[in-house]
């Protein structure tokens, strides 16, 4: 299993997200434990149930095979799929607000290794077998 997490649509949004995390971590830590608290927030891995950093909810999207996306009737997905091998996965992020989990099932590929590509301004993400 391979997966990604998308936190923002663009660089400015990502920087705003990081700035918000810095503020949340500072407020939650009271100062001295700031670095550890920020790391918990940034990596979304609270150390324990008593952590001052709440876990974030992530939207989930289901990937589709490129071979299926070509027949989807959606010109954006079909266009991206034309550039990919049949067993590549695509996820459509156009209607999803970050943060989002991208659960690519790459275990059946040799070595389970994926190379990731972005299409349509980053709103479509593909996982392609690394050996292709």
C-alpha positions, 0 to 999 in steps of 0.5 A, a space after each residue: 500500500 502506498 499513499 499520499 496526503 495532499 495538504 493544499 491546492 497551491 504553494 500559497 495555501 500550503 504556506 498558510 496551512 504551515 503558518 496555521 500549524 505554527 500558531 496551533 502548536 505555539 498555543 497548544 504547547 505554551 512555548 517550551 515544547 513548541 518543536 515537538 508539538 509542531 511536529 505532531 501537528 505537521 505530521 498529523 501524529 499526536 504522540 498520545 491521547 492527551 496531546 494538545 494537538 487534535 487529529 485532523 479529519 482527511 477527506 478520502 478519494 478512491 483511485 481509478 485505473 487509467 484504463 477505466 478513466 479513459 472510458 469515464 466520459 470526463 475529458 480531464 480524467 480521460 486526457 490524463 489517462 491517455 498518458 499513463 499505462 493501463 494499471 496506473 491509478 488516478 485520483 480526482 481532487 477537483 471536488 475535494 478540499 485538502 487535507 485529503 488521503 490518496 490511498 494508492 494500492 501499489 502492492 501488486 506492482 513489482 516492488 510496490 514502488 510508485 512514481 507520482 505525476 500531477 495533471 490538470 494543475 495538480 487536481 488529478 494525481 497519478 501513481 504509476 508503477 516505477 518500472 514503467 
